[in-house]
Each structure stands twice: as C-alpha cells, then as structure tokens.
Amino acid sequence: MKIHDANEMSIANRRPDLSCIRVRQLCPGWPGPTKLRYAMRSDLVHVRLARRSICRVNAVRTSLAMIVIALFCLGCRSTTSNAIVMQRISNNHYDRLLPDLDHGNEQVRKMLADRKAMTHLPLKNGGQFEIAPDSFPWKWVAMKYGGDGYPNIIFWNGKQVNTFNGAKSRSPNKGRPGIVWVSAYYLDADNQEIVVSGEELWYNLVFEFHNMQWYDKDDELVRKARYGLISRNNFIRSVALCEYYALMETVTFYQVDWKPWAEANGIYTDSSIWRIESPKTFDEFYQLHAAAHDGYPEAFYGPVYDNLRKSGPAGTGQSK
C-alpha cells in the first residue's frame, strides 16, 4: 500500500480492519452432514425366509458401518473444537494468521502477574471485579496477543518505559513479532512518579493494540525516513495522524464494547480515562497539542526521524 504524506492521508487510505475475523471450527475430511440410508431396504422387504440370516448379517454390517462413521465424525469435531487453525489470510501484501490463543493467554497471564492493578476493577457497590479468563477484557486482549488483525503475534514486556503516558509498542510485521509495554507509573513534568490506575492501564494497552494496527504504514514511513523520501515535518505529522486514528478507534472501543460490558457487570468506569472528549478532526487534535506546548508530537518523533536519517544512505532525500 502506498503511504502518502500527512496532508494526503485520509480515512479512505486505511487498511481493512480484520479484527472481526475469528477462528472457525473446521472438521477436516468431513464436508458436512451426510444422510445414511439402507440402499437395499426396498429389496429386503421381498427376500425369502430362507435368506433372513443373510439379511440380518447385512443389517449388522450396515449398523456397524454407521457407528464407525459417527465415531469418526465426533472424533474430528472433538479434535478440532479446541484447536486453533493457523490459516493464512492475504491482506495488504502481508500473510496474516488467525490468532494463536495459547500464546495470547500466556501473555495475558504474564501481563497480569506484572501489573496487579489490572487484575481487578472497582464495582459500583464497593467490591472488586476480578479479570478472569472468561471475562471480556481477557478474551479480547488474548486475541490481540495471538495476532488477531496483525501479520504476527505480539509479546508483553513488563519493563517500565519512559514515555509521557508510560506506554509504547513496536508494530509487528511478517518477519518479526510485535511488543507492547505498559508501565505501572510515569514521570510528570517535575520528574515525580505518577501511579497509573487499573482502568487507565487497560486504556493504555487497548490504545497500543489499536496503534499497532497501522503496522503497514509504520514500516513504510520508516523506510521513507531512512532514505529521505519524506520530510521531517511530514514524517512527524504522518505518525501523529496514525496515532490519532488509533485514538478514535480506542474511543469507539470504549463506547461500543468496554462501557456496555462494564455496566452489565456493575463495574465503575471513568469515561475521561478513555479520552471520549477528544477532538473530532485531526487538525483540531494537532492544534490542541501545539497550543498546550506539551512537546507532542515534535519532541517524540523528531528525534526518531533524525536517527532514521543517520542510519540511511548519506546525502539523499529531504532534510526538512
């Protein structure tokens, strides 16, 4: 997919979202229901009494055949009902895999062991809701770790990271898995540690998963920056545009999935954590950060561009 500069990019350039693809339960070698009939039933009605014994033998053989076929079918279903069929799907010149839930569940367990605040959410009645393997957040995140919507699986990394919100990710591609970091705290302007609540940790994680869905544009922007095929300003603006779309997808996730699930289970949720009042257009979003003088996105992605240019061929491309 051709990646345009930020002023050329629009919502129409987005890749198809395949997050809705789920594992299909297949039964190899068994195309569907089969009606078993006694082919000779009409003839058996007219057989002579002298041949009843032979007919009974034939009936027993037919019954045994039916039992064998039925057991084979049940065996196929039981074998595949718990199996994850790793089936390749072509999208955007990448091979995408259906999710590996064994890997996904393992990463969720590691994440919750590292971030205890994510294991429980406050209930409206004052209790605590435990995040269990059958709960919606666990299942959704396990799918993402397993590679749902990406060309590769994703790994959890429990190390603290120094970013403005304490989270970051490395997008996966066909040749390497992705990585996501979500820190238990971040440093404010005075270099003081700010502890992140459980729900905000979930927000940061969901945002990074949506951010990694732009893996194809990430790879293209990196290539263009390394070879000087995009200006510094347009690189910064293009990365910010991808993150803005990820933010909008995260807001939609909250409104469509997280909030209804929380309300159905009596869980207290803070909508401000999920940035539901975010600007409705990218230009407003960009101007808001410029007016706030918070350094985003220039301070974050300007140095990234500079490092990519240093690693690329010398004396090529644009410098501004």
C-alpha positions as MATLAB code, in Angstrom:
seq = 'MKIHDANEMSIANRRPDLSCIRVRQLCPGWPGPTKLRYAMRSDLVHVRLARRSICRVNAVRTSLAMIVIALFCLGCRSTTSNAIVMQRISNNHYDRLLPDLDHGNEQVRKMLADRKAMTHLPLKNGGQFEIAPDSFPWKWVAMKYGGDGYPNIIFWNGKQVNTFNGAKSRSPNKGRPGIVWVSAYYLDADNQEIVVSGEELWYNLVFEFHNMQWYDKDDELVRKARYGLISRNNFIRSVALCEYYALMETVTFYQVDWKPWAEANGIYTDSSIWRIESPKTFDEFYQLHAAAHDGYPEAFYGPVYDNLRKSGPAGTGQSK';
ca = [
       0.000    0.000    0.000;
       1.350    3.387   -0.940;
       1.854    5.655    2.049;
       1.212    9.342    1.453;
       2.406   12.287    3.420;
       0.136   13.525    6.185;
      -1.545   16.170    4.049;
      -2.519   13.483    1.559;
      -3.677   10.861    4.033;
      -7.338   10.413    4.779;
      -9.638    7.909    6.374;
     -10.092    6.353    2.945;
      -6.432    5.223    2.994;
      -6.977    2.962    5.969;
      -6.481   -0.730    5.531;
      -9.456   -3.002    6.038;
      -9.897   -3.837    9.704;
      -9.737   -7.604   10.106;
     -10.151   -7.553   13.894;
     -13.596   -9.145   13.363;
     -12.007  -12.403   11.927;
     -12.350  -15.261   14.422;
     -11.210  -18.886   14.494;
     -13.561  -21.196   12.602;
     -14.091  -24.682   13.921;
     -13.246  -26.958   10.990;
     -13.696  -30.696   10.523;
     -11.064  -31.846    8.007;
     -12.254  -34.533    5.627;
     -15.894  -34.207    6.626;
     -17.657  -31.755    4.285;
     -20.966  -31.692    6.095;
     -23.978  -33.684    7.245;
     -24.452  -36.965    5.393;
     -27.715  -38.880    5.287;
     -27.100  -42.591    5.670;
     -29.647  -44.820    4.035;
     -30.124  -48.517    3.623;
     -29.712  -48.797   -0.093;
     -31.257  -52.200   -0.212;
     -34.206  -51.576    2.138;
     -36.836  -51.933   -0.601;
     -35.306  -55.189   -1.724;
     -35.099  -56.647    1.758;
     -38.856  -56.465    2.068;
     -39.180  -59.123   -0.615;
     -36.440  -61.524    0.453;
     -37.355  -65.083    1.158;
     -37.419  -66.520    4.651;
     -34.541  -68.805    3.736;
     -32.289  -65.775    3.331;
     -33.258  -63.957    6.539;
     -29.986  -64.868    8.203;
     -28.009  -63.306    5.370;
     -30.099  -60.137    5.587;
     -29.540  -59.923    9.308;
     -25.800  -60.143    8.756;
     -26.026  -57.346    6.195;
     -28.053  -55.213    8.601;
     -25.478  -55.741   11.363;
     -22.678  -54.773    8.997;
     -24.548  -51.647    7.951;
     -25.169  -50.684   11.579;
     -21.515  -51.179   12.441;
     -20.557  -49.021    9.473;
     -22.894  -46.287   10.717;
     -21.358  -46.436   14.191;
     -17.820  -46.208   12.802;
     -18.739  -43.206   10.639;
     -20.467  -41.482   13.570;
     -17.448  -42.039   15.826;
     -15.140  -40.683   13.114;
     -17.249  -37.537   12.838;
     -17.298  -36.999   16.598;
     -13.559  -37.585   16.707;
     -12.987  -34.925   14.070;
     -15.114  -32.436   15.935;
     -13.529  -33.085   19.312;
     -10.055  -32.870   17.802;
     -10.662  -29.537   16.133;
     -13.043  -27.911   18.628;
     -10.151  -26.867   20.883;
      -7.557  -26.439   18.151;
      -6.559  -23.102   16.706;
      -6.358  -23.475   12.967;
      -3.490  -21.310   11.788;
      -4.849  -20.328    8.410;
      -3.119  -17.718    6.291;
      -5.154  -14.814    5.002;
      -3.769  -12.385    2.452;
      -4.153   -8.690    3.239;
      -2.111   -5.658    2.244;
       0.670   -7.846    0.811;
       1.187   -9.478    4.204;
       0.307  -13.007    5.297;
      -1.899  -12.737    8.359;
      -2.509  -15.567   10.794;
      -5.635  -16.421   12.708;
      -4.911  -15.892   16.412;
      -2.797  -18.280   18.458;
      -4.837  -18.293   21.679;
      -2.333  -20.440   23.570;
       0.266  -17.709   23.099;
      -2.311  -14.992   23.731;
      -3.490  -16.419   27.044;
       0.096  -16.953   28.175;
       0.895  -13.282   27.522;
      -2.225  -12.140   29.414;
      -1.185  -14.209   32.437;
       2.304  -12.681   32.357;
       0.866   -9.173   31.995;
      -1.499   -9.542   34.949;
       1.294  -11.016   37.059;
       3.406   -7.907   36.318;
       0.557   -5.373   36.640;
      -1.521   -6.356   39.666;
      -3.672   -3.227   39.304;
      -5.103   -4.689   36.082;
      -6.371   -7.861   37.770;
      -9.332   -6.133   39.451;
     -11.701   -3.310   38.574;
     -13.851   -1.421   41.131;
     -17.545   -2.287   41.350;
     -20.201    0.380   41.873;
     -21.250   -1.308   45.118;
     -17.743   -1.040   46.540;
     -16.466   -4.521   45.718;
     -13.923   -5.683   43.155;
     -14.429   -7.410   39.813;
     -11.749   -9.991   39.039;
     -10.424  -10.233   35.480;
     -10.756  -13.962   34.765;
     -10.057  -15.972   31.586;
     -13.768  -15.956   30.706;
     -14.118  -12.170   31.058;
     -14.371   -9.866   28.044;
     -11.093   -7.910   28.576;
      -9.070  -11.121   28.940;
     -10.566  -12.686   25.792;
     -10.171   -9.540   23.683;
      -6.554   -8.970   24.707;
      -5.667  -12.656   24.290;
      -6.894  -12.460   20.694;
      -4.682   -9.435   20.073;
      -1.591  -11.013   21.636;
      -2.317  -14.047   19.495;
      -2.062  -11.976   16.312;
      -5.692  -11.116   15.563;
      -5.593   -8.309   12.979;
      -1.792   -8.395   12.611;
       0.742  -10.243   10.431;
       2.414  -11.771   13.505;
       1.944  -12.447   17.213;
       2.648   -9.867   19.951;
       4.646  -10.205   23.156;
       4.169   -8.493   26.501;
       7.201   -6.714   28.007;
       6.949   -5.883   31.699;
       9.751   -3.303   31.814;
       8.993    0.315   32.705;
       9.274    2.756   29.798;
       9.928    6.485   29.872;
       7.151    7.948   27.748;
       4.673   10.688   28.504;
       1.950    8.142   29.372;
       4.117    5.163   30.308;
       3.205    3.002   27.305;
       4.634    2.202   23.893;
       4.620   -0.536   21.276;
       6.607   -1.966   18.386;
       4.411   -2.914   15.464;
       4.652   -6.490   14.199;
       5.396   -7.387   10.623;
       5.744  -10.600    8.675;
       9.322  -11.164    9.804;
       9.104  -10.228   13.486;
       6.564  -10.238   16.331;
       5.256   -7.074   17.962;
       5.951   -5.924   21.519;
       3.840   -3.849   23.903;
       4.951   -2.060   27.067;
       2.536   -0.610   29.637;
       4.196    0.887   32.720;
       2.741    0.921   36.211;
       3.741    4.594   36.552;
       5.063    7.515   34.530;
       7.056   10.639   35.358;
       5.396   14.055   35.388;
       6.995   17.409   34.496;
       8.638   17.531   37.935;
      10.052   14.040   37.483;
       7.659   12.650   40.070;
       6.219    9.151   39.724;
       2.501    9.085   38.929;
       0.920    5.694   39.638;
      -1.455    4.550   36.888;
      -4.840    3.129   37.898;
      -6.058   -0.262   36.739;
      -8.567    1.118   34.226;
      -6.005    3.538   32.802;
      -3.579    0.650   32.342;
      -6.283   -1.101   30.329;
      -6.826    2.061   28.281;
      -3.105    2.351   27.527;
      -2.985   -1.296   26.475;
      -6.047   -1.059   24.215;
      -4.697    2.107   22.601;
      -1.354    0.448   21.825;
      -3.106   -2.534   20.253;
      -5.073   -0.176   18.017;
      -1.888    1.768   17.304;
      -0.124   -1.396   16.148;
      -2.848   -1.989   13.564;
      -1.035    0.637   11.476;
       1.928   -1.726   11.079;
       1.951   -1.367    7.293;
       2.135    2.433    7.434;
       4.750    2.287   10.196;
       7.025    0.176    8.020;
       6.526    2.466    5.025;
       7.160    5.650    6.995;
      10.340    4.181    8.467;
      11.568    3.234    5.004;
      10.787    6.672    3.600;
      12.504    8.420    6.506;
      15.603    6.237    6.268;
      16.031    7.001    2.566;
      14.999   10.631    2.836;
      11.819   10.175    0.816;
       9.712   12.146    3.280;
      10.413   15.434    5.031;
      10.921   15.652    8.780;
       7.732   17.669    9.310;
       5.612   15.358    7.184;
       7.044   12.296    8.930;
       6.121   13.705   12.344;
       2.668   14.712   11.169;
       2.049   11.341    9.488;
       2.938    9.385   12.629;
       0.684   11.651   14.678;
      -2.134   11.049   12.193;
      -1.846    7.276   12.637;
      -1.951    7.726   16.391;
      -4.990    9.968   16.102;
      -6.843    7.255   14.187;
      -5.784    4.744   16.861;
      -7.196    7.112   19.482;
     -10.514    7.320   17.640;
     -10.666    3.521   17.404;
      -9.990    3.297   21.140;
     -12.804    5.765   21.901;
     -15.149    3.673   19.753;
     -13.986    0.524   21.553;
     -14.927    2.117   24.875;
     -18.361    3.205   23.705;
     -19.257    0.001   21.862;
     -17.510   -2.701   23.910;
     -15.973   -1.670   27.220;
     -18.698    0.580   28.645;
     -21.639   -1.783   27.902;
     -19.656   -4.693   29.369;
     -18.763   -2.676   32.486;
     -22.353   -1.535   33.024;
     -23.700   -5.073   32.586;
     -21.337   -6.286   35.332;
     -21.817   -3.344   37.711;
     -18.232   -2.112   37.181;
     -17.400    1.536   37.776;
     -15.809    3.148   34.720;
     -14.348    6.625   34.204;
     -15.055    7.837   30.669;
     -12.435   10.591   30.926;
      -9.718    7.923   31.071;
     -10.794    6.786   27.602;
     -10.499   10.306   26.101;
     -14.072   10.342   24.789;
     -13.955   14.147   24.524;
     -11.053   14.033   22.071;
     -11.189   16.379   19.044;
     -13.297   15.097   16.182;
     -10.754   16.012   13.494;
      -7.017   15.513   13.197;
      -6.344   19.236   12.611;
      -8.064   20.073   15.916;
      -6.096   17.319   17.639;
      -2.799   18.597   16.245;
      -3.538   22.227   17.121;
      -4.601   21.259   20.635;
      -1.203   19.738   21.379;
       0.588   22.655   19.732;
      -1.280   25.099   21.971;
      -0.544   23.010   25.060;
       3.224   23.100   24.384;
       3.469   19.524   25.666;
       6.082   18.551   23.092;
       3.818   16.163   21.197;
       4.471   15.069   18.523;
       7.644   17.048   17.667;
       9.649   16.136   20.757;
       8.800   12.452   20.390;
       9.096   11.763   16.680;
      11.563   14.436   15.576;
      14.489   12.514   17.144;
      13.129    9.288   15.656;
      13.299   10.809   12.189;
      16.812   12.143   12.816;
      18.057    8.708   13.898;
      16.465    7.038   10.878;
      18.162    9.527    8.544;
      21.518    8.810   10.162;
      21.053    5.101    9.580;
      20.101    5.595    5.927;
      22.216    6.445    2.858;
      24.060    9.736    3.252;
      23.270   12.751    1.108;
      19.846   11.631   -0.101;
      16.339   12.977    0.217;
      14.895   15.923    2.065;
      16.140   17.433    5.312;
      13.109   19.384    6.492;
];
